[in-house]
Amino acid sequence: MDDNKIVELFFERSEQAIAELSDKYGPICRKIAENILNSRADAEECVNDAYLGVWNTVPPQRPDPLLTYVCRIVRNLALKRYHENTARKRDSRYDAALEEIADCFPSSFSVEEEVLEKEAVRLMNRFLGTLERDSRILFVRRWWYGDSVGELAGLFQISRHTVSVRLSRLRKALRRYLEREGASR
Protein backbone atom coordinates (compact mmCIF):
# COMPACT_ATOMS: atom_id res chain seq x y z
CA MET A 1 0.00 0.00 0.00
CA ASP A 2 1.18 3.52 -0.78
CA ASP A 3 2.56 5.54 2.18
CA ASN A 4 0.03 8.32 1.66
CA LYS A 5 -2.81 5.82 1.94
CA ILE A 6 -1.33 4.42 5.15
CA VAL A 7 -1.08 7.93 6.59
CA GLU A 8 -4.70 8.57 5.58
CA LEU A 9 -5.71 5.42 7.48
CA PHE A 10 -4.02 6.89 10.57
CA PHE A 11 -5.95 10.12 10.06
CA GLU A 12 -9.15 8.08 9.83
CA ARG A 13 -8.08 6.33 13.08
CA SER A 14 -8.42 2.97 11.35
CA GLU A 15 -6.66 0.07 13.06
CA GLN A 16 -5.86 -1.15 9.55
CA ALA A 17 -3.18 1.58 9.49
CA ILE A 18 -1.05 -0.37 11.98
CA ALA A 19 -1.48 -3.60 10.02
CA GLU A 20 -0.47 -1.89 6.76
CA LEU A 21 2.48 -0.18 8.42
CA SER A 22 3.61 -3.49 9.88
CA ASP A 23 3.22 -5.32 6.57
CA LYS A 24 5.18 -2.73 4.65
CA TYR A 25 7.89 -1.68 7.10
CA GLY A 26 7.84 -4.29 9.89
CA PRO A 27 10.89 -6.22 8.63
CA ILE A 28 13.16 -3.16 8.42
CA CYS A 29 11.91 -1.91 11.79
CA ARG A 30 12.62 -5.26 13.44
CA LYS A 31 16.07 -5.37 11.80
CA ILE A 32 17.00 -1.97 13.18
CA ALA A 33 15.81 -2.84 16.67
CA GLU A 34 17.43 -6.30 16.66
CA ASN A 35 20.75 -4.87 15.46
CA ILE A 36 20.78 -2.47 18.38
CA LEU A 37 19.32 -4.72 21.07
CA ASN A 38 20.53 -8.16 20.04
CA SER A 39 17.27 -9.50 21.45
CA ARG A 40 14.29 -10.53 19.36
CA ALA A 41 11.84 -10.05 22.26
CA ASP A 42 13.11 -6.55 23.12
CA ALA A 43 13.17 -5.64 19.44
CA GLU A 44 9.58 -6.76 18.93
CA GLU A 45 8.48 -4.71 21.94
CA CYS A 46 10.26 -1.62 20.58
CA VAL A 47 8.65 -2.05 17.18
CA ASN A 48 5.21 -2.37 18.78
CA ASP A 49 5.91 0.70 20.91
CA ALA A 50 6.93 2.53 17.73
CA TYR A 51 3.64 1.64 16.09
CA LEU A 52 1.87 3.08 19.13
CA GLY A 53 4.07 6.16 18.82
CA VAL A 54 3.05 6.59 15.20
CA TRP A 55 -0.60 6.08 16.17
CA ASN A 56 -0.29 8.79 18.83
CA THR A 57 1.47 11.32 16.57
CA VAL A 58 -0.35 10.83 13.26
CA PRO A 59 -2.42 12.98 13.24
CA PRO A 60 -1.44 15.80 13.65
CA GLN A 61 1.89 14.89 12.02
CA ARG A 62 1.82 13.92 8.36
CA PRO A 63 5.18 12.13 7.96
CA ASP A 64 6.83 12.20 4.56
CA PRO A 65 8.62 9.92 4.09
CA LEU A 66 6.82 7.49 6.36
CA LEU A 67 9.69 4.98 6.40
CA THR A 68 12.13 7.51 7.83
CA TYR A 69 9.58 8.62 10.42
CA VAL A 70 8.84 5.13 11.74
CA CYS A 71 12.51 4.03 11.58
CA ARG A 72 13.58 7.01 13.62
CA ILE A 73 10.99 6.20 16.27
CA VAL A 74 12.08 2.54 16.33
CA ARG A 75 15.75 3.48 16.54
CA ASN A 76 15.19 5.99 19.36
CA LEU A 77 13.14 3.49 21.36
CA ALA A 78 15.71 0.74 20.76
CA LEU A 79 18.55 3.01 21.84
CA LYS A 80 16.66 3.94 24.99
CA ARG A 81 16.07 0.26 25.76
CA TYR A 82 19.68 -0.53 24.87
CA HIS A 83 20.98 2.02 27.36
CA GLU A 84 18.64 0.67 30.01
CA ASN A 85 19.78 -2.90 29.32
CA THR A 86 23.48 -2.13 29.20
CA ALA A 87 23.83 0.48 31.92
CA ARG A 88 26.27 -1.79 33.77
CA LYS A 89 27.85 -3.75 30.94
CA ARG A 90 29.43 -2.82 27.62
CA ASP A 91 29.66 -5.85 25.37
CA SER A 92 27.28 -5.78 22.44
CA ARG A 93 28.12 -5.48 18.77
CA TYR A 94 26.30 -2.15 18.71
CA ASP A 95 28.81 -0.85 21.26
CA ALA A 96 31.51 -1.81 18.79
CA ALA A 97 29.82 0.13 15.99
CA LEU A 98 29.38 3.19 18.21
CA GLU A 99 32.96 3.04 19.47
CA GLU A 100 34.26 2.95 15.90
CA ILE A 101 32.79 6.36 15.16
CA ALA A 102 32.81 7.93 18.63
CA ASP A 103 36.22 9.58 18.30
CA CYS A 104 34.97 11.67 15.38
CA PHE A 105 32.71 13.74 17.63
CA PRO A 106 33.25 15.92 20.68
CA SER A 107 33.40 13.84 23.84
CA SER A 108 30.80 15.72 25.84
CA PHE A 109 27.92 18.09 25.34
CA SER A 110 27.65 21.44 27.07
CA VAL A 111 24.62 23.48 28.02
CA GLU A 112 24.13 24.19 24.32
CA GLU A 113 23.52 20.46 23.73
CA GLU A 114 20.46 20.91 21.53
CA VAL A 115 22.17 23.50 19.31
CA LEU A 116 25.25 21.31 19.03
CA GLU A 117 23.13 18.28 18.21
CA LYS A 118 21.37 20.14 15.41
CA GLU A 119 24.73 21.32 14.09
CA ALA A 120 26.06 17.75 14.24
CA VAL A 121 23.06 16.53 12.25
CA ARG A 122 23.58 19.29 9.69
CA LEU A 123 27.28 18.46 9.37
CA MET A 124 26.57 14.74 9.12
CA ASN A 125 24.03 15.29 6.36
CA ARG A 126 26.48 17.51 4.47
CA PHE A 127 29.22 14.91 4.89
CA LEU A 128 26.95 12.14 3.64
CA GLY A 129 26.14 14.31 0.64
CA THR A 130 29.83 14.31 -0.31
CA LEU A 131 30.00 10.52 -0.49
CA GLU A 132 29.41 8.28 -3.46
CA ARG A 133 26.19 6.24 -3.27
CA ASP A 134 27.79 2.95 -2.14
CA SER A 135 29.90 4.67 0.52
CA ARG A 136 26.86 6.54 1.81
CA ILE A 137 24.85 3.33 2.00
CA LEU A 138 27.72 1.53 3.74
CA PHE A 139 28.06 4.36 6.27
CA VAL A 140 24.34 4.54 7.06
CA ARG A 141 23.89 0.77 7.19
CA ARG A 142 26.79 0.45 9.68
CA TRP A 143 26.23 3.43 11.94
CA TRP A 144 22.50 4.09 11.65
CA TYR A 145 21.02 0.63 11.11
CA GLY A 146 23.79 -1.15 13.05
CA ASP A 147 24.51 -3.81 10.41
CA SER A 148 27.49 -6.01 11.22
CA VAL A 149 30.59 -6.15 9.05
CA GLY A 150 29.54 -9.63 7.95
CA GLU A 151 26.07 -8.43 6.94
CA LEU A 152 27.58 -5.56 4.99
CA ALA A 153 29.99 -7.92 3.25
CA GLY A 154 27.03 -10.02 2.13
CA LEU A 155 25.01 -6.99 1.08
CA PHE A 156 27.82 -5.53 -1.02
CA GLN A 157 29.19 -8.94 -2.08
CA ILE A 158 32.71 -8.08 -0.91
CA SER A 159 34.99 -9.54 1.74
CA ARG A 160 34.74 -8.65 5.42
CA HIS A 161 38.26 -7.22 5.18
CA THR A 162 37.22 -4.91 2.32
CA VAL A 163 34.23 -3.72 4.37
CA SER A 164 36.50 -3.04 7.36
CA VAL A 165 38.94 -1.08 5.22
CA ARG A 166 36.18 0.97 3.61
CA LEU A 167 34.61 1.71 7.02
CA SER A 168 38.00 2.79 8.33
CA ARG A 169 38.44 5.13 5.38
CA LEU A 170 34.95 6.53 5.91
CA ARG A 171 35.73 7.26 9.58
CA LYS A 172 38.94 9.03 8.56
CA ALA A 173 37.07 11.01 5.91
CA LEU A 174 34.43 12.00 8.46
CA ARG A 175 37.11 13.04 10.95
CA ARG A 176 38.87 15.18 8.29
CA TYR A 177 35.56 16.71 7.23
CA LEU A 178 34.63 17.61 10.79
CA GLU A 179 38.09 19.09 11.38
CA ARG A 180 37.71 21.29 8.29
CA GLU A 181 34.33 22.42 9.59
CA GLY A 182 35.76 23.16 13.04
CA ALA A 183 33.67 20.50 14.77
CA SER A 184 36.20 17.82 15.64
CA ARG A 185 37.44 16.71 19.05
BAPALUM-692939 format. One line per 3 residues: number of its first residue (from 1); their letters; for each residue x negated, y negated, z of N, C-alpha, C. Coordinates in pm, 1 decimal, decimal comma. Each point is the difference from the previous one (the first is absolute). Layout:
! residues N
NUM	A	X/Y/Z/X/Y/Z/X/Y/Z; ...
! end
This chain:
! residues 185
1	MDD	-85,3/118,3/0,0/85,3/-118,3/0,0/-89,1/-123,7/0,0; 41,6/-101,9/-68,3/-70,4/-126,8/-9,9/-7,0/-68,2/138,0; -113,0/-65,3/28,8/-18,1/-67,7/129,1/109,8/-102,0/27,7
4	NKI	38,4/-75,4/-99,8/104,9/-101,2/20,1/131,4/63,7/43,7; 29,9/117,4/-54,7/122,5/69,6/39,3/-10,1/50,2/143,6; -118,1/45,2/39,1/-19,4/44,4/138,0/18,9/-117,8/95,2
7	VEL	-59,3/-114,1/-34,8/15,1/-119,7/83,7/147,5/-40,0/8,5; 71,4/9,0/-110,5/143,5/-32,5/1,5/75,9/94,3/93,7; -39,3/126,4/2,7/63,7/94,0/93,4/-23,6/-43,4/144,6
10	FFE	-119,0/-50,8/29,6/-26,3/-52,8/134,3/90,6/-119,8/27,7; 16,1/-86,9/-96,7/86,3/-116,6/17,9/144,7/41,5/20,5; 40,1/110,2/-60,9/135,4/52,3/18,2/13,0/78,3/130,6
13	RSE	-112,3/19,3/70,4/-8,0/77,6/124,1/41,1/145,3/-23,4; -34,3/52,2/-115,3/27,7/138,5/-35,0/-112,6/89,6/51,3; 36,8/106,5/70,0/-100,8/93,9/49,6/-73,8/68,8/-114,6
16	QAI	58,6/-2,9/-117,4/-64,3/56,1/-118,5/-132,2/-72,4/-28,9; -13,1/-123,7/45,2/-123,0/-76,7/-22,1/-120,4/71,3/60,8; 16,9/51,8/121,9/-109,5/71,8/66,4/-33,9/126,5/-77,8
19	AEL	100,6/72,9/-43,6/-23,4/123,3/-75,5/-74,2/-29,2/-130,0; 39,4/-105,1/-69,6/-65,9/-35,9/-126,3/-143,2/-47,3/24,9; -18,6/-78,3/105,3/-134,0/-46,2/35,9/-90,1/118,5/32,3
22	SDK	53,0/93,7/77,1/-75,6/119,4/36,6/-32,8/85,7/-122,1; 96,3/17,5/-87,5/-24,5/79,5/-120,7/-108,7/-61,7/-86,5; 4,9/-131,2/-13,9/-92,4/-66,1/-91,6/-138,1/-21,3/60,6
25	YGP	-5,5/-43,4/125,8/-127,1/-40,0/58,7/-41,0/80,3/123,5; 79,5/99,1/38,0/-33,7/81,2/116,8/-137,5/65,3/-7,4; -35,7/62,2/-112,0/-131,9/65,7/-6,2/-117,7/-95,4/22,0
28	ICR	2,1/-117,3/-61,3/-111,5/-92,9/18,2/0,3/-55,3/142,2; 117,0/-21,8/56,4/8,5/-48,6/138,1/-56,9/103,3/97,7; 37,7/126,1/-19,2/-52,3/106,0/86,7/-150,3/13,9/-16,3
31	KIA	-50,7/-13,6/-121,7/-144,1/11,1/-25,8/-76,8/-108,4/74,0; 49,8/-122,4/-7,1/-65,7/-110,2/70,8/-3,5/27,8/149,6; 114,0/35,4/55,8/8,5/24,0/144,1/-85,2/120,4/41,8
34	ENI	3,3/108,4/-77,1/-80,5/117,8/33,5/-149,0/-28,6/-10,0; -40,9/-80,0/-97,9/-141,9/-34,8/-11,5/-48,5/-77,1/122,1; 84,1/-83,4/53,9/-38,4/-79,1/116,3/9,8/81,9/127,7
37	LNS	107,6/75,8/14,1/28,5/66,8/127,1/-54,0/142,0/10,0; -21,0/63,5/-112,7/-46,3/138,4/-0,5/94,9/90,6/78,9; 127,8/-32,8/-6,9/103,5/76,8/68,8/128,3/-9,9/-80,1
40	RAD	47,6/112,1/-47,7/122,1/0,1/-80,9/120,1/-50,4/80,5; 10,2/42,4/126,0/114,5/-39,7/83,1/-1,0/-150,8/25,5; -116,3/-55,0/38,3/-9,0/-144,5/22,5/24,8/-77,0/-128,9
43	AEE	-50,7/51,9/-110,3/19,5/-65,7/-129,4/147,8/-4,1/-36,1; 68,2/110,3/18,0/142,7/5,5/-32,6/78,4/-99,1/86,3; -36,0/-10,2/126,0/67,5/-95,0/88,7/-24,7/-144,1/-45,8
46	CVN	-122,7/-30,3/-40,2/-30,6/-135,0/-49,5/78,4/-31,9/-126,4; 9,5/96,2/-89,5/73,9/-21,6/-124,2/147,4/-24,6/31,5; 56,0/78,7/89,5/140,5/-21,3/38,6/18,7/-136,2/66,2
49	DAY	-95,2/-38,4/84,6/6,4/-132,7/62,0/-10,5/-109,6/-105,5; -79,4/24,1/-103,3/-12,5/-97,7/-108,7/132,0/-14,6/-74,7; 66,9/111,8/-24,2/130,5/-7,5/-65,8/96,5/-83,4/83,6
52	LGV	-3,8/19,7/131,5/83,9/-80,3/89,0/-40,6/-147,1/-9,3; -131,1/-24,9/-6,6/-48,2/-136,8/-14,7/50,6/-65,5/-127,8; -1,8/76,2/-108,1/53,0/-53,4/-125,9/149,9/-26,5/14,7
55	WNT	70,5/93,2/60,7/145,1/-15,5/21,6/29,3/-127,9/78,4; -83,4/-27,7/100,6/22,9/-116,0/86,4/-42,9/-132,0/-62,4; -83,3/3,9/-104,3/-50,0/-124,9/-58,4/55,6/-30,0/-139,1
58	VPP	63,7/99,1/-60,3/62,6/-19,6/-131,8/149,1/23,0/16,5; 86,1/-96,1/-8,9/-27,4/-142,1/-9,6/-49,3/-57,9/132,9; -49,5/-117,5/7,1/0,8/-106,3/-99,1/-115,7/7,2/-101,1
61	QRP	-106,9/73,5/33,2/-111,2/10,5/-94,9/45,4/67,8/-128,6; -61,9/-37,2/-108,9/23,4/65,6/-128,8/-139,2/34,3/-54,3; -56,8/113,3/47,8/-139,2/32,1/-33,9/-21,0/28,4/-149,0
64	DPL	-106,9/-59,3/-51,4/-37,5/23,4/-138,9/-151,0/-14,3/-8,1; -71,8/106,8/-10,9/43,3/135,8/-28,2/36,8/77,1/127,4; 94,8/86,2/-12,5/49,0/79,9/111,7/-107,4/94,8/52,0
67	LTY	-75,0/61,7/-89,4/-104,6/94,3/41,9/-99,1/-66,1/93,2; -49,0/-116,0/-35,1/-95,7/-71,2/84,6/60,4/-32,2/136,0; 123,8/-42,1/-0,2/70,4/-36,1/123,0/8,7/119,2/95,0
70	VCR	48,0/112,6/-49,2/16,9/116,7/86,4/-135,2/59,1/39,4; -97,8/-1,8/-89,9/-133,1/52,9/34,2/-67,2/-83,9/107,4; 19,6/-128,3/-5,1/-59,5/-85,5/102,3/62,5/28,0/136,6
73	IVR	129,5/19,4/2,4/67,0/33,3/126,1/-51,6/133,9/52,1; -7,6/99,7/-87,1/-49,9/132,1/41,1/-142,0/-12,0/53,0; -84,1/-69,3/-72,7/-141,1/-12,3/40,6/-11,6/-70,3/135,1
76	NLA	73,1/-108,8/18,6/-5,8/-71,7/127,6/47,9/87,0/116,0; 108,3/73,2/-21,0/48,8/89,7/105,2/-99,5/112,3/27,6; -58,5/54,2/-105,9/-98,3/108,1/18,0/-123,8/-51,3/72,6
79	LKR	-44,4/-120,2/-33,7/-116,5/-55,7/69,9/30,3/-24,6/146,9; 119,8/-47,9/27,9/39,3/-20,5/139,8/-1,0/133,1/75,2; 58,6/103,0/-60,2/1,7/132,3/62,3/-142,6/54,4/12,8
82	YHE	-79,2/-20,9/-102,8/-139,5/45,5/0,4/-75,5/-59,9/118,2; 14,9/-130,1/19,7/-69,4/-65,4/110,9/51,3/50,0/134,7; 128,2/27,7/8,0/54,5/57,7/122,6/-57,7/139,6/24,0
85	NTA	-7,7/79,7/-105,1/-48,4/137,9/12,4/-149,0/9,2/26,6; -75,5/-96,7/-47,1/-146,2/10,0/8,2/-61,2/-104,8/91,2; 77,8/-51,8/92,0/-50,9/-104,4/89,0/-122,9/46,6/77,1
88	RKR	-9,5/128,9/29,2/-112,0/51,9/78,5/-99,6/81,3/-81,4; 33,4/32,4/-121,9/-91,3/82,0/-79,7/-14,4/-59,2/-138,9; -114,0/21,4/-61,2/-29,6/-55,0/-131,3/-56,9/112,0/-86,6
91	DSR	87,4/76,8/-65,6/-54,1/113,8/-73,7/74,9/36,1/-127,9; 88,2/-83,1/-46,8/75,0/39,9/-117,9/-69,7/-44,7/-127,1; 45,4/54,6/-112,0/-60,0/-39,4/-127,3/36,8/-143,0/-34,6
94	YDA	110,9/-50,6/54,4/35,1/-139,0/-26,1/-97,2/-93,3/71,2; -48,9/40,2/118,1/-105,6/-77,0/66,0/-120,1/-12,9/-92,4; -35,0/109,7/-65,0/-114,6/-1,2/-90,3/22,4/-99,6/-112,8
97	ALE	117,1/-1,3/-58,0/29,9/-93,5/-109,1/-7,5/-144,3/49,3; 53,8/-25,8/119,2/-2,9/-135,6/53,9/-142,1/-43,2/34,8; -78,1/91,0/54,9/-137,8/-32,9/36,4/-84,6/-30,8/-123,2
100	EIA	29,7/64,1/-112,0/-74,6/-24,2/-122,6/8,9/-145,6/-42,8; 114,6/-60,4/20,6/23,5/-134,9/-51,7/-5,1/-106,2/110,2; -6,6/41,8/124,5/9,0/-93,0/112,5/-109,9/-105,0/0,3
103	DCF	-121,0/36,6/-41,7/-109,2/-95,9/8,5/7,3/-109,0/-106,1; 98,7/5,3/-85,8/18,9/-105,2/-100,3/74,2/-120,7/57,0; 66,3/17,7/112,4/85,2/-104,5/55,5/-53,2/-47,3/133,8
106	PSS	39,3/-121,9/39,6/-40,4/-49,1/131,7/43,6/97,1/109,5; -81,7/10,1/104,3/23,5/101,4/102,3/114,7/-31,5/93,5; 34,3/-126,2/16,6/110,9/-30,7/89,6/79,1/-118,2/-54,8
109	FSV	122,8/-9,5/48,3/85,6/-109,4/-42,7/9,4/-101,9/112,3; 6,6/-125,8/-36,9/11,1/-107,5/97,1/147,2/-39,0/16,1; 20,7/-114,9/59,6/135,4/-49,5/19,9/69,7/-19,5/-135,2
112	EEE	-76,3/-29,2/-101,7/55,3/-22,2/-133,4/21,9/131,6/-73,3; 29,3/107,4/72,6/10,6/134,0/-58,3/93,3/5,5/-120,5; 115,5/-60,0/10,2/96,4/8,9/-109,7/-52,4/-69,7/-125,2
115	VLE	-61,4/-116,3/17,4/-56,6/-72,1/-114,1/-113,1/81,4/-61,4; -85,1/55,8/83,7/-110,4/81,1/-50,4/50,0/124,6/-71,0; 106,4/59,6/52,4/55,6/119,4/-63,1/54,4/-33,3/-138,9
118	KEA	69,7/-111,8/-10,8/52,2/-40,9/-131,1/-113,9/-28,9/-96,2; -106,0/-61,9/49,0/-115,8/-27,6/-84,5/-66,5/130,5/-42,3; -8,4/96,2/91,6/-58,7/130,2/-34,0/82,0/69,5/-108,4
121	VRL	131,3/-8,3/10,7/86,8/60,5/-101,9/-21,5/-68,7/-134,1; -7,7/-131,9/1,8/-22,2/-74,9/-123,5/-133,8/38,7/-63,1; -104,5/6,6/81,4/-131,9/37,8/-50,5/-0,5/143,1/-52,4
124	MNR	66,3/90,0/71,8/4,6/139,1/-44,0/72,0/11,4/-134,0; 110,2/-70,0/-15,4/71,8/2,7/-126,9/-84,4/-57,0/-112,8; -71,9/-107,5/27,2/-87,9/-56,7/-103,1/-111,8/96,6/-33,8
127	FLG	-58,0/64,6/100,9/-105,0/98,5/-25,4/53,4/114,3/-85,0; 115,7/53,3/36,7/58,3/109,6/-76,8/25,6/-41,2/-144,5; 33,2/-125,5/-20,3/21,7/-51,0/-134,8/-125,9/-3,5/-84,7
130	TLE	-115,8/5,1/64,2/-126,5/-1,0/-74,9/-41,4/139,6/-44,0; 64,6/101,3/53,3/-40,3/137,8/-27,2/66,9/55,2/-125,0; -69,2/94,4/-63,3/61,5/74,8/-108,6/110,1/87,3/59,2
133	RDS	92,7/42,0/-83,7/118,9/74,6/44,0/-35,7/122,2/85,2; -91,3/85,3/-47,4/-33,4/121,3/74,9/-63,7/-31,6/134,7; -84,3/-101,7/3,9/-62,3/-38,6/127,3/103,5/-54,1/96,7
136	RIL	93,4/-78,4/-52,1/106,5/-54,8/84,6/86,6/112,0/57,0; 33,7/96,9/-84,1/81,0/112,7/46,3/-77,2/80,0/104,3; -126,6/25,5/-25,1/-83,4/74,0/94,6/-4,2/-71,9/134,6
139	FVR	-22,6/-129,7/-3,0/-7,1/-81,3/121,5/130,6/7,9/78,3; 110,5/-24,1/-67,1/130,8/-1,5/67,4/36,9/138,4/50,6; -25,6/102,1/-80,3/33,4/135,8/43,2/-81,3/38,6/123,4
142	RWW	-125,3/-41,9/8,6/-82,5/36,3/116,4/37,6/-82,2/123,0; 6,8/-131,7/-15,1/11,2/-84,3/118,1/139,1/-54,3/25,9; 94,0/22,8/-85,3/139,6/-34,5/30,8/79,0/128,0/25,4
145	YGD	-5,7/93,8/-93,0/75,3/124,2/13,2/-71,8/102,2/86,8; -131,0/-15,7/20,1/-74,4/90,9/86,8/-32,7/133,9/-63,2; -4,2/6,7/-133,9/-35,2/126,2/-66,1/-142,7/39,7/36,0
148	SVG	-21,6/128,9/13,4/-133,4/51,0/31,0/-87,9/-3,7/-125,3; -129,2/12,9/20,3/-93,7/4,9/-112,1/34,0/118,0/-90,6; 34,8/112,3/59,2/37,0/117,7/-78,4/124,9/-23,7/-84,4
151	ELA	99,7/-65,4/59,4/122,1/-30,7/-75,4/-29,9/-95,0/-115,8; -85,2/-96,9/25,4/-35,7/-95,0/-105,5/-78,8/68,5/-111,5; -87,0/92,2/39,0/-75,9/75,2/-101,0/96,0/76,1/-90,7
154	GLF	100,4/62,2/57,5/99,9/71,0/-79,1/82,1/-93,1/-86,8; 39,2/-112,8/55,6/81,0/-96,9/-73,5/-75,0/-54,4/-121,9; -127,7/-32,7/19,3/-79,0/-58,6/-107,6/-76,0/104,6/-82,0
157	QIS	8,2/125,1/42,2/-69,2/110,8/-66,3/-150,2/-26,9/-10,8; -57,4/-37,1/115,6/-143,4/-21,4/12,4/-46,1/68,1/127,6; -130,4/9,2/19,2/-52,1/68,3/118,3/18,8/-85,8/125,1
160	RHT	-2,5/66,3/114,5/8,7/-69,8/128,4/-116,4/-98,3/14,3; -117,7/41,7/-45,2/-117,7/-86,0/7,0/22,5/-128,4/-81,2; 55,2/14,2/-120,1/26,2/-117,1/-84,4/99,4/-93,2/68,2
163	VSV	102,6/56,8/62,4/96,5/-82,5/73,9/-71,3/-74,3/111,8; -82,6/69,6/76,5/-72,3/-63,3/111,2/-89,1/-113,2/-48,5; -68,0/21,5/-110,5/-87,6/-103,7/-55,3/82,7/-120,7/-44,5
166	RLS	109,7/26,5/-70,1/84,1/-110,7/-46,2/60,3/-77,7/117,1; 41,9/71,0/105,0/54,3/-67,5/118,2/-107,9/-85,4/66,6; -120,3/52,5/7,4/-110,7/-75,6/57,8/-25,3/-127,5/-80,0
169	RLR	1,7/11,7/-130,2/-20,5/-118,0/-85,2/114,0/-100,3/16,1; 121,1/49,9/15,6/114,2/-89,9/21,4/-12,7/-74,6/132,5; -44,9/69,6/104,2/-20,2/-67,3/129,8/-105,4/-108,6/-13,0
172	KAL	-109,2/31,1/-69,9/-106,3/-100,0/-19,0/51,2/-117,9/-81,5; 78,9/27,3/-102,2/56,6/-107,5/-81,5/94,1/-86,9/83,6; 81,1/62,3/84,3/88,8/-74,6/87,7/-81,2/-87,1/96,2
175	RRY	-102,6/57,8/58,4/-83,6/-74,6/93,9/-61,5/-122,1/-69,8; -55,1/20,2/-120,3/-59,5/-112,1/-75,3/106,1/-105,4/-32,8; 116,8/44,5/-39,7/108,1/-91,3/-33,8/38,3/-84,6/121,9
178	LER	17,1/65,7/112,9/37,4/-71,8/121,4/-109,4/-96,2/43,8; -126,4/39,1/-17,9/-110,8/-91,0/32,8/4,8/-124,7/-87,7; 24,3/19,3/-130,5/9,1/-114,4/-91,1/114,3/-92,7/38,0
181	EGA	107,3/58,7/53,3/117,1/-79,0/39,7/-12,6/-56,9/142,8; -110,1/33,0/66,2/-21,3/-50,3/135,6/82,2/69,6/105,5; 39,2/125,5/-26,8/88,1/71,1/93,8/-61,3/128,3/51,7
184	SR	-129,6/14,1/-9,1/-62,5/125,4/45,3/-33,9/-7,4/147,6; -52,8/110,3/51,2/-36,9/8,7/142,0/-107,8/-97,8/35,7
! end
